[in-house]
Amino acid sequence: MKSRTLNRIGAMTLLAALATSAGLSAQEHEPTFTTFDAPGATGTAGASINPKGEITGYYIDANRVEHGLLRSPEGKITTFDAPGAGNGPFLGTWPSHINSSGEITGYYFDPNEVGHGFLRAPAGTFITFDAPGAGTGTVEGTYAFSVNPKGAIAGYSTDANFVSHGFLRSPDGTFTIFDAPGAGTDTSQGTFAAAINPAGDIAGSYIDANAVYRGILRAGDGTFTIFDAPPHSPYFLPLSINPAKAITGWYQDPSRLGHGFLRTHDGTFTTFNAPGAVATYAQCINPAGAITGYYLDSSFLAHGFLRAPDGVFTTFDAPGAVETYAQCINPAGAITGYYLDSSFLAHGFLRSPH
């Protein structure tokens, strides 16, 4: 979750069956792709898409500095930098999520490589923030990952001992710092909040004192539910939660290959792999329960996937892609992410359901 490169880290197409039931041809419901690049970019990525179709993401310039972007539904791209963001290689601004109002959250690295959170209002004004107790050393600091429609933000901070703690930043700017029961307190252990839904339920993970990853659901009232990946999983990342408290993400098996999962509100845990996948990395779930992400084929090349609420898969590649990385899906089933071309340059994409 702290990666600083482009390769870090919906029933949207009910396809021919739905088209037929509606009395329309399958061709009329074929998804369409739009690719986009920020001005001056040597690589562009879509990270999050809201119900309006607004996309936030990031791009890298010729000096290897990261910058934020906002793409309107009409295709206009606005670039931005958080105040205080560093201007050197691998520094800069990383937007993580955009809510239904157009508020964008994420984090930036200052010239000393310390992380700080930000909230960008639809008008373009910024609030920057640091969680209480966040460290001020290299790659310590505050990392914001998700903002809900009310403006509540979830993320985590890393302290001076490199132990991580979850946080909830309320719309009025007050912080609640939390640690999952059993979270470890040694270097690189702790609690990692990844996503927040409209009710304030937070999904994430923690690393215990034995270096075992476990999943968390922190309800809006502050109570915790702990859940686990299949046995012997060395890595477990719940990444997205929808209004029904369904959580998706991925885990590694003992061979270090990824597999997607869906945990429903009643605790049912389903693992899945895209067709033809040797590894599957689920990234995002929408209100209907459609999941998007990417998978690796037998040549370890990445392709996008859509898993419908009934479990049916659609796999896809952006036009001209050698590899496709789907990152987020909105309520209408529109997907954003990025792809690598034959020169392995990254470009953003929008996959519209029709």
C-alpha positions in Angstrom: 0.0 0.0 0.0 3.0 2.3 0.3 4.3 1.7 -3.2 5.5 4.8 -5.1 5.4 3.5 -8.7 2.7 3.1 -11.2 2.8 -0.7 -10.7 1.9 -0.6 -7.0 0.4 -1.1 -5.2 -21.4 -3.8 -11.4 -23.1 -5.8 -12.8 -21.5 -3.7 -15.4 -21.7 -5.9 -18.4 -24.5 -8.3 -18.2 -23.5 -8.9 -21.8 -25.4 -10.9 -24.3 -27.9 -12.4 -21.9 -29.0 -9.0 -20.5 -29.0 -7.5 -24.0 -31.2 -10.2 -25.3 -33.7 -10.0 -22.4 -33.9 -6.2 -23.1 -34.7 -6.9 -26.7 -31.4 -5.3 -27.8 -28.5 -6.7 -29.7 -25.3 -7.7 -27.9 -23.4 -5.2 -30.1 -25.4 -2.3 -28.6 -24.2 -3.4 -25.1 -20.6 -4.0 -25.9 -18.3 -2.1 -23.5 -16.3 0.8 -24.9 -12.8 1.9 -23.9 -11.5 5.4 -23.6 -7.8 5.9 -23.0 -6.3 9.0 -21.5 -3.0 10.6 -20.7 -2.2 13.6 -18.5 -0.4 16.5 -20.3 3.4 16.0 -20.1 3.0 12.5 -18.6 5.4 9.6 -19.2 2.9 7.4 -17.5 -0.8 7.8 -16.4 -3.0 5.7 -14.2 -6.7 5.9 -13.2 -7.2 5.0 -9.5 -10.8 5.7 -8.6 -14.1 6.5 -10.3 -17.2 8.0 -8.7 -20.9 7.7 -9.6 -20.7 10.7 -11.9 -17.9 9.2 -13.9 -15.2 11.5 -12.5 -11.9 9.8 -12.3 -8.9 10.5 -10.1 -5.5 9.1 -10.5 -1.9 10.1 -11.0 0.8 10.5 -13.5 4.6 10.5 -13.6 6.5 13.3 -15.4 9.9 13.2 -17.2 11.7 13.8 -13.9 9.9 10.8 -12.3 7.8 13.0 -10.0 4.2 11.9 -9.3 1.2 14.3 -9.7 -2.5 14.0 -9.2 -5.2 14.2 -11.9 -8.9 14.6 -12.1 -10.7 13.5 -15.4 -14.2 14.9 -15.9 -16.9 12.7 -17.5 -16.4 14.9 -20.6 -12.7 14.0 -20.7 -11.2 17.2 -19.4 -8.0 16.5 -17.3 -7.1 18.7 -14.4 -3.7 18.1 -12.9 -2.8 19.0 -9.3 -0.2 18.7 -6.6 -0.8 18.7 -2.9 0.8 21.7 -1.1 4.1 20.7 0.3 4.6 17.7 -2.1 8.2 17.0 -3.0 9.4 17.6 -6.5 12.1 15.0 -6.8 12.1 11.5 -8.2 9.5 9.2 -6.6 8.1 12.1 -4.6 4.9 13.9 -5.2 1.1 13.3 -5.0 -0.9 10.1 -5.0 -4.7 10.4 -5.1 -6.4 7.2 -3.8 -10.1 7.8 -4.0 -12.9 10.2 -5.2 -16.3 10.3 -3.5 -19.7 11.1 -5.0 -19.2 14.8 -4.3 -15.9 15.0 -6.1 -13.8 15.2 -3.0 -10.5 13.4 -3.5 -8.3 12.0 -0.8 -4.8 10.5 -0.9 -1.3 11.2 0.3 1.9 12.9 -0.7 5.5 12.7 0.1 7.4 15.8 1.1 11.0 16.5 0.2 12.1 14.4 3.2 10.0 11.4 2.0 7.5 11.7 4.8 3.9 10.9 4.0 1.0 13.3 4.6 -2.7 13.0 3.9 -4.8 15.4 1.9 -8.4 16.2 1.0 -9.0 18.1 -2.2 -12.4 19.8 -2.5 -14.3 19.8 -5.8 -13.3 23.5 -6.2 -9.7 22.5 -6.0 -8.8 23.7 -2.5 -6.7 21.5 -0.3 -6.6 20.4 3.3 -3.5 18.6 4.3 -3.3 16.6 7.5 -1.3 14.3 9.7 -2.7 11.7 12.1 -1.8 12.2 15.7 1.4 10.2 16.5 2.5 9.8 12.9 6.2 9.6 12.5 8.3 12.1 10.7 11.1 9.9 9.4 11.5 8.6 5.8 8.4 6.8 4.6 6.8 7.3 8.0 3.7 9.5 8.2 0.1 9.5 7.2 -1.6 7.6 4.3 -5.2 8.4 3.4 -6.9 5.8 1.2 -10.7 6.3 1.1 -13.3 9.0 1.6 -17.0 8.3 1.9 -19.9 10.5 0.7 -20.0 12.4 4.0 -16.3 13.3 3.8 -15.0 10.8 6.4 -11.6 9.5 5.6 -10.0 6.1 6.4 -6.3 5.3 6.3 -3.3 4.5 8.5 -0.3 6.2 9.9 3.1 4.9 10.6 4.8 6.0 13.8 8.5 6.6 14.7 8.9 2.9 15.5 7.5 2.0 12.1 4.3 0.5 13.6 1.1 1.3 11.8 -2.2 2.4 13.3 -5.6 2.8 11.6 -7.4 6.2 11.6 -10.7 7.7 10.9 -10.8 11.4 10.1 -14.3 12.8 10.5 -15.6 15.6 8.3 -14.9 18.2 11.0 -11.2 17.1 11.0 -11.1 15.2 14.3 -9.2 11.9 14.3 -10.0 8.6 15.8 -6.9 6.4 16.0 -7.5 2.7 16.4 -5.6 -0.6 16.6 -7.2 -3.9 15.9 -7.4 -6.4 18.8 -4.2 -8.5 18.6 -2.3 -6.1 16.3 1.4 -6.4 16.6 3.5 -3.6 18.0 6.9 -4.5 16.4 8.5 -2.9 13.4 6.3 -3.2 10.2 3.4 -4.6 12.2 0.1 -2.9 13.2 -3.2 -1.9 11.7 -3.9 -0.8 8.1 -7.3 0.7 7.2 -8.0 0.6 3.5 -11.6 1.5 2.7 -14.7 3.1 4.2 -18.3 2.8 3.1 -21.2 5.4 3.5 -22.1 4.2 6.9 -18.6 4.5 8.2 -17.7 0.8 8.2 -14.0 0.4 7.6 -12.2 -2.6 6.0 -8.6 -3.3 6.3 -6.1 -5.7 7.9 -3.5 -6.0 10.6 -0.3 -7.9 11.2 -0.1 -9.7 14.6 2.9 -10.3 16.8 3.6 -13.5 14.8 3.7 -11.6 11.5 0.3 -13.1 10.4 -2.0 -11.0 8.4 -5.7 -10.9 9.5 -8.7 -9.0 8.1 -10.7 -6.4 9.9 -14.2 -4.9 9.7 -14.5 -2.0 12.0 -18.2 -1.0 12.2 -19.4 2.5 12.4 -19.8 2.2 16.2 -16.2 1.2 16.6 -16.6 -2.6 17.2 -14.3 -5.0 15.4 -14.9 -8.2 13.5 -11.8 -10.2 12.7 -11.6 -12.6 9.7 -8.9 -14.7 8.1 -7.7 -15.8 4.8 -7.4 -19.5 4.1 -4.7 -21.2 6.2 -1.0 -20.6 5.6 -1.6 -17.4 3.6 1.5 -15.2 4.0 -0.3 -12.0 2.8 -3.9 -10.8 3.1 -5.2 -7.5 1.8 -8.9 -6.5 2.2 -9.1 -3.5 -0.1 -12.7 -2.4 -0.7 -16.1 -2.4 1.1 -19.5 -1.6 -0.3 -22.7 -0.3 1.5 -23.8 -3.9 2.3 -20.5 -4.5 4.1 -19.3 -6.9 1.4 -15.5 -6.8 1.3 -13.1 -7.8 -1.5 -9.4 -7.9 -1.9 -6.8 -10.7 -2.3 -4.5 -13.0 -0.4 -1.5 -15.0 -1.3 -1.2 -18.8 -1.1 2.0 -20.5 0.2 3.5 -20.2 -3.3 3.0 -16.4 -3.1 0.4 -16.4 -5.9 -2.6 -14.1 -5.4 -6.3 -15.1 -5.2 -9.4 -12.9 -5.0 -11.9 -13.1 -2.3 -15.4 -11.9 -1.4 -16.6 -11.7 2.2 -20.3 -11.0 2.6 -21.9 -9.2 5.5 -22.9 -12.5 7.1 -19.2 -13.7 7.1 -19.4 -16.0 4.1 -15.9 -16.1 2.6 -15.6 -17.0 -1.1 -12.3 -17.3 -2.9 -12.1 -17.0 -6.7 -9.8 -16.9 -9.7 -10.4 -15.4 -13.1 -10.5 -17.9 -16.0 -7.0 -18.8 -17.1 -5.4 -17.1 -14.1 -2.3 -18.2 -12.3 -2.9 -15.3 -9.9 -5.9 -13.0 -9.3 -5.9 -9.6 -7.6 -9.4 -8.2 -6.7 -9.3 -4.4 -6.2 -12.7 -2.9 -5.8 -16.4 -3.8 -5.3 -19.4 -1.6 -6.2 -22.8 -1.4 -4.4 -24.3 -4.2 -6.6 -21.5 -6.6 -5.6 -19.6 -6.5 -8.9 -15.9 -6.8 -8.5 -13.0 -5.6 -10.7 -9.3 -6.2 -10.6 -6.6 -7.9 -12.7 -5.1 -11.4 -13.1 -1.9 -12.9 -14.4 -1.9 -15.4 -17.2 0.6 -18.3 -17.6 3.1 -15.8 -19.0 2.6 -13.6 -15.9 1.0 -10.8 -18.0 -1.8 -8.9 -16.5 -5.4 -8.6 -17.8 -8.5 -7.0 -16.4 -11.5 -8.8 -15.1 -15.1 -8.1 -14.0 -16.8 -10.5 -11.7 -20.6 -10.1 -11.8 -22.6 -10.4 -8.6 -23.6 -14.0 -9.7 -20.0 -14.9 -10.0 -19.7 -14.8 -13.8 -16.4 -13.5 -15.1 -15.7 -11.2 -18.0 -12.0 -10.7 -18.9 -10.7 -7.8 -20.9 -7.7 -5.8 -22.2 -7.5 -2.2 -23.1 -6.9 -1.5 -26.8 -3.2 -1.8 -27.5 -2.4 -3.2 -24.1 0.4 -5.6 -23.3 -0.9 -5.6 -19.7 -4.1 -4.2 -18.2 -4.6 -3.3 -14.6 -8.2 -2.6 -13.6 -8.5 -0.6 -10.3 -12.0 0.6 -9.5 -15.6 0.2 -10.5 -18.5 2.6 -10.0 -22.2 1.9 -9.3 -23.0 2.1 -13.1 -20.3 -0.5 -13.8 -17.7 1.9 -15.4 -14.2 0.7 -14.7 -10.9 2.7 -14.5 -7.3 1.7 -14.3 -4.3 1.7 -16.5 -2.5 -0.4 -19.1 1.0 -0.9 -20.4 1.6 -0.5 -24.1 4.3 -2.3 -26.2 6.9 0.1 -24.8 5.7 -0.6 -21.3 4.4 3.0 -20.9 1.3 3.4 -18.7 -1.9 5.0 -19.9 -5.2 5.5 -18.1 -8.4 3.9 -19.3 -12.1 4.1 -18.8 -14.2 1.0 -19.6 -17.8 2.1 -20.0 -20.5 -0.6 -19.8 -22.0 0.6 -23.1 
